[in-house]
Amino acid sequence: MGNFSEEKTLALAYMDALENCELPELESILARHTGPSHQMRSVYPFRESNSAKEAAEQVWIPMRTSLTGMQRRQDIFIAGSNCLADEVWVMSMGHFVGLFDREWLGIRPTGKMASLRYVEFICVEQGHVTQSCLHLDLIGLMQQAGVYPLPPSTAQYFIYPGPKRHNGLLYEDAPPEQAPETLALVERMCQDLVDGGLVSAADCTVNARYTEEVYARTFSPKMTWYGPCGIGASYTIPRYVAQHQGPFSDGLTDMRFVGHRARFAEGNFACWFGWPNLKNRNSGGFLGLLEGRSESDMYVVDIYSCEEGMIEEN
């Protein structure tokens, strides 16, 4: 916990360059900000790239080509020391907005404005972005293009707003004493997941429902959970249990928690991602999928907004 102004400045310059440089220059601009051994993790079908060239060719250039005039609309911007390694990370969450003018990943263009929800984790070391993890809600983009591929959502998907209190853009460092309290709260919640039986920390089959009473220990009664397209958002603990956690628990089995890659907090916000977080098997029905015999990896990202000692939004 400390002063992260240098890392924030570097991350903002990196994001500004990716958004505003000319496309033929994107690879060289990215290399300038990341150095020779940049590792980027992202969602399927991208997965991992190990150089600025790969990241530019696989993700950034095609995305900017398809979303004409693409701009990053941030709702949360924080930085902190990774409590799992000697690293400083910056996290940006919001939407990429542009005109969906060209096909991307087989998704037909609409010629209309599109909003692609994202979270990007950025590791800054010795003046460079050495690692990043970019989650994109591609199914949300498919829905906007009229080619939604899943059964109806159990909750409600829409273009999600920023934090309720409009306090997520921490360009200036938050008071350092806030971060340990925020991180302790979300870590307590994470431990409740294991103790409550939703996931296992060991290699064993366990998948009990995580009850409303257990949630109430760390979540506000009026909590909001903003899930990906295909699941949607839920308001209040009972509706979250009914609309996401219940189907999640009923549809997946042999679930175990394998850890996070980065976890940190600043002010009233905390975040983490894993690579992967969970291992599980589809027991049939979750997101319309048939039962699976093999174990699957689940790459999860969570951002938490906390207030008065409780998690208010997730």
C-alpha positions as CSV (number, residue, x, y, z in Angstrom):
1,M,0.0,0.0,0.0
2,G,1.5,3.4,-0.9
3,N,2.0,5.9,-3.6
4,F,1.0,4.6,-7.1
5,S,1.0,7.9,-9.0
6,E,3.9,6.7,-11.3
7,E,2.2,3.4,-12.2
8,K,-1.1,5.2,-12.8
9,T,0.5,7.7,-15.1
10,L,2.2,5.0,-17.1
11,A,-1.0,3.0,-17.4
12,L,-3.0,6.0,-18.5
13,A,-0.4,6.8,-21.2
14,Y,-0.5,3.1,-22.4
15,M,-4.3,3.2,-22.6
16,D,-4.3,6.6,-24.3
17,A,-1.7,5.4,-26.9
18,L,-3.8,2.2,-27.7
19,E,-6.9,4.3,-28.2
20,N,-5.5,7.2,-30.2
21,C,-2.5,6.0,-32.3
22,E,-2.9,5.4,-36.0
23,L,-3.5,1.7,-36.7
24,P,-0.3,1.1,-38.7
25,E,1.6,2.4,-35.7
26,L,-0.2,0.4,-33.1
27,E,2.3,-2.5,-32.8
28,S,5.3,-0.2,-32.4
29,I,3.5,2.1,-30.0
30,L,2.4,-1.0,-27.9
31,A,6.0,-2.3,-28.0
32,R,7.3,1.1,-26.7
33,H,5.0,0.9,-23.7
34,T,5.4,-2.8,-22.9
35,G,8.9,-3.8,-23.7
36,P,10.1,-7.0,-25.4
37,S,8.5,-9.7,-23.2
38,H,5.0,-8.4,-22.6
39,Q,2.6,-11.2,-21.6
40,M,-1.1,-10.6,-22.3
41,R,-3.9,-12.9,-21.1
42,S,-7.4,-12.6,-22.5
43,V,-10.7,-14.4,-23.1
44,Y,-11.3,-17.1,-25.7
45,P,-10.4,-17.2,-28.5
46,F,-7.4,-15.0,-27.7
47,R,-6.0,-16.7,-24.5
48,E,-2.3,-15.8,-24.2
49,S,0.1,-13.8,-26.3
50,N,3.8,-13.3,-25.4
51,S,4.8,-10.1,-27.3
52,A,3.5,-6.7,-28.3
53,K,3.3,-8.0,-31.9
54,E,1.0,-10.9,-30.9
55,A,-1.2,-8.7,-28.7
56,A,-1.5,-6.1,-31.4
57,E,-2.2,-8.6,-34.2
58,Q,-4.6,-10.8,-32.3
59,V,-6.6,-8.3,-30.2
60,W,-6.0,-4.6,-30.5
61,I,-5.8,-4.0,-34.2
62,P,-8.8,-6.2,-35.2
63,M,-10.9,-4.7,-32.3
64,R,-10.1,-1.2,-33.3
65,T,-10.6,-2.0,-37.0
66,S,-14.1,-3.3,-36.3
67,L,-15.2,-0.7,-33.7
68,T,-14.6,2.5,-35.7
69,G,-13.5,5.4,-33.5
70,M,-13.2,3.1,-30.5
71,Q,-12.9,4.9,-27.2
72,R,-12.4,3.6,-23.7
73,R,-15.1,4.8,-21.3
74,Q,-13.8,4.1,-17.8
75,D,-16.0,3.6,-14.7
76,I,-13.3,2.4,-12.3
77,F,-9.6,3.0,-12.2
78,I,-7.5,1.9,-9.3
79,A,-4.0,0.7,-8.4
80,G,-2.4,-1.3,-5.7
81,S,0.2,-3.7,-4.5
82,N,-0.5,-7.3,-5.4
83,C,-0.8,-9.1,-2.1
84,L,0.2,-12.4,-3.8
85,A,3.5,-11.2,-5.4
86,D,5.9,-8.3,-5.3
87,E,4.1,-6.4,-8.1
88,V,2.0,-3.2,-8.6
89,W,-1.1,-3.5,-10.8
90,V,-3.5,-1.0,-12.2
91,M,-7.1,-2.0,-13.0
92,S,-9.4,-0.3,-15.5
93,M,-13.1,-1.2,-15.9
94,G,-15.8,0.1,-18.2
95,H,-16.8,-0.1,-21.8
96,F,-15.1,0.2,-25.2
97,V,-17.5,2.2,-27.4
98,G,-17.4,2.6,-31.1
99,L,-19.3,2.1,-34.4
100,F,-19.5,-1.6,-35.2
101,D,-18.6,-1.3,-38.9
102,R,-16.6,-4.4,-39.7
103,E,-17.0,-8.1,-38.9
104,W,-15.0,-9.3,-35.9
105,L,-14.6,-12.9,-34.7
106,G,-17.4,-13.9,-37.0
107,I,-19.8,-11.4,-35.4
108,R,-21.7,-9.5,-38.1
109,P,-21.3,-5.7,-38.0
110,T,-24.4,-3.5,-37.4
111,G,-23.1,-0.1,-38.5
112,K,-24.4,1.2,-35.2
113,M,-22.9,2.2,-31.9
114,A,-21.7,-0.7,-29.8
115,S,-20.6,-1.0,-26.2
116,L,-18.2,-3.7,-25.3
117,R,-17.8,-4.2,-21.5
118,Y,-14.2,-4.8,-20.4
119,V,-11.9,-5.2,-17.4
120,E,-8.1,-4.7,-17.9
121,F,-5.5,-5.5,-15.3
122,I,-2.1,-3.9,-16.0
123,C,1.1,-4.8,-14.2
124,V,3.6,-1.9,-14.2
125,E,7.3,-2.7,-13.5
126,Q,10.4,-0.6,-14.1
127,G,8.6,1.9,-16.2
128,H,6.8,-0.6,-18.5
129,V,3.6,-2.6,-18.8
130,T,5.0,-6.1,-18.4
131,Q,1.7,-8.1,-18.1
132,S,-1.9,-7.5,-18.7
133,C,-5.2,-9.4,-18.5
134,L,-8.1,-8.2,-20.7
135,H,-11.6,-9.6,-20.1
136,L,-14.1,-8.7,-22.8
137,D,-17.8,-9.5,-22.7
138,L,-18.0,-10.8,-26.3
139,I,-21.4,-12.4,-25.8
140,G,-22.7,-8.9,-24.9
141,L,-21.4,-7.7,-28.2
142,M,-23.1,-10.6,-30.0
143,Q,-26.4,-9.7,-28.3
144,Q,-26.2,-6.1,-29.6
145,A,-25.5,-7.6,-33.1
146,G,-28.6,-9.8,-32.9
147,V,-26.7,-13.1,-32.8
148,Y,-27.1,-14.0,-29.1
149,P,-26.1,-17.7,-28.7
150,L,-27.4,-18.8,-25.3
151,P,-30.7,-19.5,-23.6
152,P,-32.5,-16.6,-21.9
153,S,-30.6,-15.0,-19.1
154,T,-31.7,-15.9,-15.5
155,A,-31.0,-12.3,-14.5
156,Q,-31.1,-9.1,-16.6
157,Y,-28.3,-7.9,-18.9
158,F,-28.1,-4.3,-20.0
159,I,-25.4,-1.6,-20.5
160,Y,-24.3,-1.5,-16.9
161,P,-23.7,1.8,-15.1
162,G,-20.6,2.7,-13.1
163,P,-20.4,2.6,-9.3
164,K,-23.5,3.8,-7.5
165,R,-21.6,6.5,-5.7
166,H,-19.7,7.7,-8.9
167,N,-16.4,7.4,-7.0
168,G,-14.5,4.8,-9.0
169,L,-11.9,6.9,-10.9
170,L,-9.0,7.2,-8.5
171,Y,-6.6,9.1,-10.6
172,E,-5.3,10.5,-7.3
173,D,-4.3,8.0,-4.7
174,A,-6.8,7.1,-2.0
175,P,-5.8,7.4,1.7
176,P,-3.6,4.3,2.2
177,E,-5.3,3.2,5.4
178,Q,-8.5,2.3,3.5
179,A,-7.0,-0.4,1.3
180,P,-6.2,-3.0,4.0
181,E,-9.8,-2.8,5.4
182,T,-11.3,-3.2,1.9
183,L,-9.1,-6.1,1.1
184,A,-9.8,-7.8,4.4
185,L,-13.5,-7.6,3.7
186,V,-13.4,-9.2,0.3
187,E,-10.9,-11.9,1.5
188,R,-13.3,-12.7,4.3
189,M,-16.1,-13.1,1.7
190,C,-13.8,-15.3,-0.4
191,Q,-13.1,-17.5,2.6
192,D,-16.8,-17.8,3.2
193,L,-17.1,-19.3,-0.3
194,V,-14.8,-22.1,0.8
195,D,-16.1,-22.5,4.4
196,G,-19.7,-22.4,3.1
197,G,-19.1,-25.3,0.7
198,L,-19.7,-23.5,-2.6
199,V,-16.1,-24.3,-3.7
200,S,-13.4,-26.5,-2.3
201,A,-9.8,-25.5,-1.6
202,A,-8.8,-29.2,-2.1
203,D,-9.4,-31.9,-4.7
204,C,-12.8,-33.1,-3.6
205,T,-16.4,-32.9,-4.8
206,V,-18.4,-30.3,-2.9
207,N,-21.0,-28.0,-4.2
208,A,-23.5,-26.9,-1.5
209,R,-25.6,-23.8,-2.1
210,Y,-24.1,-20.7,-0.6
211,T,-26.9,-19.5,1.6
212,E,-28.4,-16.0,1.9
213,E,-27.3,-15.9,5.6
214,V,-23.7,-16.5,4.6
215,Y,-23.9,-13.7,2.0
216,A,-25.3,-11.3,4.5
217,R,-22.1,-11.5,6.6
218,T,-20.2,-9.5,3.9
219,F,-22.7,-8.2,1.3
220,S,-25.1,-5.3,1.7
221,P,-28.8,-6.3,1.7
222,K,-29.2,-4.1,-1.4
223,M,-26.1,-5.5,-3.2
224,T,-25.9,-5.5,-7.0
225,W,-24.1,-8.1,-8.9
226,Y,-23.3,-7.2,-12.5
227,G,-22.7,-10.5,-14.3
228,P,-21.7,-11.2,-17.9
229,C,-24.1,-11.4,-20.8
230,G,-25.8,-14.8,-20.7
231,I,-26.3,-14.4,-16.9
232,G,-27.1,-10.8,-16.3
233,A,-27.3,-8.5,-13.3
234,S,-29.1,-9.2,-10.0
235,Y,-30.2,-6.8,-7.3
236,T,-30.5,-7.9,-3.6
237,I,-29.1,-11.0,-2.0
238,P,-32.3,-13.2,-2.5
239,R,-32.5,-12.4,-6.2
240,Y,-28.8,-13.0,-6.7
241,V,-29.1,-16.4,-5.1
242,A,-32.2,-17.2,-7.2
243,Q,-30.9,-15.8,-10.5
244,H,-27.2,-16.7,-10.5
245,Q,-25.7,-18.5,-7.6
246,G,-28.5,-21.1,-7.5
247,P,-28.2,-22.0,-11.2
248,F,-24.4,-21.8,-10.9
249,S,-24.3,-24.3,-8.0
250,D,-26.9,-26.6,-9.5
251,G,-25.3,-26.7,-13.0
252,L,-21.7,-27.2,-12.0
253,T,-20.0,-29.8,-9.9
254,D,-16.6,-31.0,-8.8
255,M,-15.7,-27.4,-8.2
256,R,-12.5,-26.3,-6.5
257,F,-10.8,-22.9,-6.0
258,V,-7.2,-22.9,-7.3
259,G,-6.3,-19.3,-6.5
260,H,-5.8,-15.8,-7.9
261,R,-3.0,-14.3,-10.0
262,A,-3.4,-10.8,-8.7
263,R,-5.4,-9.4,-5.8
264,F,-5.3,-5.8,-4.5
265,A,-7.4,-2.9,-3.2
266,E,-7.4,0.9,-3.2
267,G,-9.8,3.0,-1.3
268,N,-13.2,1.4,-1.2
269,F,-12.5,-0.8,-4.2
270,A,-10.9,-4.2,-4.5
271,C,-10.3,-6.6,-7.4
272,W,-8.8,-9.9,-8.5
273,F,-8.4,-12.3,-11.3
274,G,-7.1,-15.8,-11.7
275,W,-5.6,-17.8,-14.5
276,P,-7.6,-19.9,-13.8
277,N,-9.6,-19.2,-10.6
278,L,-11.8,-22.3,-10.6
279,K,-11.9,-25.8,-11.9
280,N,-15.2,-27.5,-12.3
281,R,-17.4,-29.8,-14.5
282,N,-20.7,-29.0,-16.1
283,S,-23.3,-31.4,-14.6
284,G,-25.8,-30.4,-17.2
285,G,-27.9,-27.3,-17.9
286,F,-25.7,-24.4,-16.9
287,L,-25.9,-21.8,-19.8
288,G,-27.7,-24.5,-21.8
289,L,-24.7,-26.8,-22.0
290,L,-24.9,-30.6,-21.8
291,E,-23.2,-32.5,-19.1
292,G,-19.4,-32.6,-19.5
293,R,-17.2,-35.5,-18.6
294,S,-13.9,-33.5,-18.5
295,E,-12.8,-30.8,-16.0
296,S,-12.9,-27.2,-17.2
297,D,-11.0,-24.1,-16.2
298,M,-12.9,-21.0,-15.3
299,Y,-11.2,-17.6,-15.7
300,V,-12.9,-15.2,-13.3
301,V,-12.6,-11.5,-12.7
302,D,-14.2,-9.7,-9.8
303,I,-14.4,-6.0,-9.0
304,Y,-15.9,-4.9,-5.6
305,S,-17.2,-1.6,-4.4
306,C,-17.5,-1.5,-0.6
307,E,-19.2,1.0,1.7
308,E,-19.4,1.0,5.5
309,G,-17.8,-2.4,5.9
310,M,-20.0,-4.2,3.4
311,I,-19.8,-5.1,-0.3
312,E,-22.2,-2.9,-2.1
313,E,-21.6,-3.8,-5.7
314,N,-19.8,-6.7,-7.4
